[in-house]
């Protein structure tokens, strides 16, 4: 093989490797960058069934709690809850207006009952189908989930 033939062969090989390397880099860059979910107030819209359990109080004074209910969110930061709860075996029923904020990363906070009411932090799926929540009031250890009943966001 002549020197000129060897140089041409090396140049073709280098060019092929450079192309392959560029394609590999492009593939890795696009595969590694996953789109983050984007949520807004409108993500949380519709009728949800919700249930949760936990306790209120500490030590010997702790009381087991459970709740089940229906919450309607309007997609603009407002909601209405209708619920049944058990606190230490004592059953109560009620309703409460609420407000909420959904962040672009699909986390958020909500309050039902206004000042002195119940405060929550939550995560909602990007399609708005499910919410996982925790009560953030002092002395309360309670969490649960909510699932949208319908597939529309009227």
MOVENFEN-V440031 format. One record per backbone hydrogen bond with DSSP energy under -1.0 kcal/mol. NH is the residue of the N-H (numbers start at 1). CO is the residue of the C=O. E is the energy in kcal/mol with one decimal. If there is no record, write none. Layout:
nh={NH/NH}
co={CO/CO}
e={E/E}
This chain:
nh={6/7/8/9/10/11/12/13/14/15/16/17/18/19/20/21/22/23/24/25/26/27/28/29/30/31/32/39/43/44/45/46/48/49/50/51/52/53/54/55/56/57/61/62/63/65/66/67/68/69/70/71/72/73/74/75/79/80/81/82/83/84/85/86/87/88/90/92/94/96/98/99/100/101/103/106/108/109/110/111/112/113/117/118/120/121/122/123/124/125/128/131/132/133/134/135/136/140/141/143/144/145/146/147/148/149}
co={2/3/4/5/6/7/8/9/10/11/12/13/14/15/16/17/18/19/20/21/22/23/24/25/26/27/28/104/40/41/43/73/71/147/69/145/67/143/65/141/63/139/58/59/56/54/86/52/84/50/82/48/80/46/78/44/98/72/96/70/94/68/92/66/90/64/87/85/83/81/79/111/77/109/107/103/122/101/120/99/118/97/114/112/110/134/108/132/106/130/125/146/123/144/121/142/119/137/55/53/133/51/131/49/129/47}
e={-2.2/-2.1/-2.1/-2.4/-2.3/-2.3/-2.3/-2.3/-2.5/-2.4/-2.4/-2.6/-2.4/-2.2/-2.6/-2.6/-2.3/-2.4/-2.4/-2.4/-2.3/-2.4/-2.6/-2.5/-2.2/-2.1/-2.1/-1.5/-1.6/-1.3/-1.2/-2.5/-3.1/-2.6/-2.6/-2.1/-2.1/-2.1/-2.3/-2.8/-2.2/-3.1/-1.5/-1.6/-2.8/-3.0/-1.9/-2.5/-2.3/-2.4/-2.7/-2.5/-2.5/-2.6/-2.4/-1.1/-2.3/-1.7/-2.8/-2.5/-2.7/-2.8/-3.1/-2.9/-2.3/-3.2/-1.4/-2.7/-2.2/-2.1/-2.8/-2.1/-1.8/-2.6/-3.4/-2.0/-1.9/-1.7/-1.8/-2.4/-2.4/-2.3/-2.6/-2.9/-2.7/-2.2/-2.2/-2.1/-2.8/-2.4/-2.2/-2.8/-2.5/-2.5/-2.2/-2.6/-2.5/-1.7/-3.1/-2.0/-2.2/-2.0/-2.8/-2.4/-2.6/-3.4}
